Amino acid sequence: MTSLTCPGCHGPKTRRAELCRDCRRRANVVGARTWVETAQPTLPSTPRTPQQNRVYHGKLNSIAELEQRPLKDVKAWALERASLMFRRSIESSTELSEIEMEQLLESLDRRLDELGYAV
């Protein structure tokens, strides 16, 4: 049986639609599938990959060097940022799914761009 509750905002939706009208409008930017998965952190998902983990720690090291801050402070900042992005408490990068880690890595890329980091 199909739920008549939107997984994005928990409001009403039609039977055949994945999202309500307002969430579909917002989802057009990022794609409906991604919107549903990030709106429902309880969905079963694959954990972050070892490659993502290496990239994550490399980006944190670069940010720490550019900002001249201790690595542990930058890690705490990144986890706080992830907690805000995914609307739940995240205390370790191991709690992130593959999709969430990808979004966090994009966020870290934007921070590196702001700091003038050149590859």
Secondary structure, 3 states (H helix, E strand, C coil): CCCCECCCCCCECCCCCCCCHHHHHHHHHHCHHHHHHHHCCCCCCCECCHHHHHHHHHHHHHHHHHHCCCHHHHHHHHHHHHHHHHCCCCCCHHHCEHHHHHHHHHHHHHHHHHCCCCC
